[in-house]
Amino acid sequence: MITNEKPQSPRNRSRKDGELALFGGSPVRTQPLPLEFPGIHYMDEEEIEAASRVLRARSPFRYYGVAPLGEVEEFEKEFAAHLGLPYAVAVTSGTGALHTALSALGVGPGQEIIVPAYMWVSVVAAVVNLGAIPVLVDIDHTFGIDPDLLPHRITPRTRGIIAVHMSGAPINIKPIAKIAREHGLFLLEDCAQANGASVDGQKVGTFGDMAVFSFQMNKNMTSGEGGCVVTRTERLYRRAVASHDLGYARDDQGRLMVEDPDLCVWGRGYRLDELRGALLRVQLRKLPKIVQNMHKSKYRIRQALETLPGIKLRRIVDCSGDTGAFLITTYESPTIAQNVNHALRAEGITTYPQGLSNIVMTNWGLHLYYNIVSLVSRRSVDNAGFPWNLVENAGSEKRYEKGTCPVADGLFEQSIIMSIPSCLTPEDEADVIQAFTKVMNHYARGT
């Protein structure tokens, strides 16, 4: 049939024919996705009442006051019970939790602490501030420590391993714990980004000697800022109490224990206040629902993405134990990852102007080892080069520049990370799926 109708240019095509918004088509959505902040989305009158309870008592300090309520102490009991552990010490931040735990474990000059290439700056900061040397180990497709590479990073100076459960999902922690035991090393789990995760029904934070959690604004449960150290060992618990407080452990009546030299350290003043303790007790009760909603949203999206060409999904050790807080997708090359990311953002899959979501991982800031300038350049807080130039640390490997962990480097360049807010609606989920489908089908056609 002959027609006088002119063919449409790409910029005039309708949305139904799948033209990318990047090239003039209609975007899948015009409103930004919700911000990350999992626990924040569930804050309501319960948290307001909890804070008011403390203020009415005029007793915001945990150890004494006009009418002490014991909110922090009760939270510690409840959080320990939640994990199935006997001991918990609440502190002012996840960073404070790392300092407290490493101090309890006796970390100091002359020691090497193995850390993963994918982490948060606080992990290496805590090691360096105690005078020890962080040693990088590469990751695998779980985005956690590769157990096969771990033994090759152990030296006579190695004192322990910090295993970090990054981006909401548990890493391959069981073989890591086995290697630590076989070599007589401590294992500290950093669960800041994976509170509520588990492997084969066992919660993260219970596989090692100690574990730390964060309750900062972006975390699965939050008090704005806060953290916790947990352990099953009484000695480590007592030393953690001493470190987070005045430098001395406390007995069951709260009195300072000054007789045992092993429990007399130097305090850091990381005590959590009663306001945040009260908030965290409420948030802990909500954590299962928060995680359930993120998990449901993520796995609806993941199931759809499994059928699309050109996408590889992060390896999840135990899908049922994934909190669902983040979705990581990997592509055949850095160029493809960049192109897909730009196209998805043009389709409205973004939280702009506030918050970071749906970005190529090379833009993920201080989560990547080679982006931590003070680590790469071995900066110090003094003019003597502490701890890098300490005689005790002479001979330790101190390589941190890009290229030190090639598997991580490749994954960062070829992967996109997207937060999964705890309040996504079915319509939000459908938009994410539609955008990925539209973009990946476009590139599969080679158009």
Secondary structure as GFF3:
##gff-version 3
##sequence-region A 1 447
A	DSSP	three_ten_helix	10	12	.	.	.	ID=ss1
A	DSSP	three_ten_helix	15	17	.	.	.	ID=ss2
A	DSSP	three_ten_helix	21	23	.	.	.	ID=ss3
A	DSSP	three_ten_helix	40	42	.	.	.	ID=ss4
A	DSSP	alpha_helix	45	57	.	.	.	ID=ss5
A	DSSP	alpha_helix	71	83	.	.	.	ID=ss6
A	DSSP	beta_strand	87	91	.	.	.	ID=ss7
A	DSSP	alpha_helix	94	104	.	.	.	ID=ss8
A	DSSP	beta_strand	112	116	.	.	.	ID=ss9
A	DSSP	alpha_helix	121	129	.	.	.	ID=ss10
A	DSSP	beta_strand	133	137	.	.	.	ID=ss11
A	DSSP	three_ten_helix	150	153	.	.	.	ID=ss12
A	DSSP	beta_strand	158	164	.	.	.	ID=ss13
A	DSSP	alpha_helix	173	182	.	.	.	ID=ss14
A	DSSP	beta_strand	186	190	.	.	.	ID=ss15
A	DSSP	beta_strand	198	199	.	.	.	ID=ss16
A	DSSP	beta_strand	202	203	.	.	.	ID=ss17
A	DSSP	beta_strand	210	214	.	.	.	ID=ss18
A	DSSP	beta_strand	227	231	.	.	.	ID=ss19
A	DSSP	alpha_helix	234	244	.	.	.	ID=ss20
A	DSSP	beta_strand	249	250	.	.	.	ID=ss21
A	DSSP	beta_strand	256	257	.	.	.	ID=ss22
A	DSSP	three_ten_helix	261	263	.	.	.	ID=ss23
A	DSSP	alpha_helix	274	305	.	.	.	ID=ss24
A	DSSP	beta_strand	312	313	.	.	.	ID=ss25
A	DSSP	three_ten_helix	319	321	.	.	.	ID=ss26
A	DSSP	beta_strand	326	330	.	.	.	ID=ss27
A	DSSP	alpha_helix	334	346	.	.	.	ID=ss28
A	DSSP	beta_strand	359	360	.	.	.	ID=ss29
A	DSSP	three_ten_helix	361	363	.	.	.	ID=ss30
A	DSSP	three_ten_helix	365	367	.	.	.	ID=ss31
A	DSSP	three_ten_helix	369	371	.	.	.	ID=ss32
A	DSSP	alpha_helix	373	376	.	.	.	ID=ss33
A	DSSP	three_ten_helix	391	393	.	.	.	ID=ss34
A	DSSP	alpha_helix	406	414	.	.	.	ID=ss35
A	DSSP	beta_strand	415	419	.	.	.	ID=ss36
A	DSSP	alpha_helix	426	444	.	.	.	ID=ss37
###
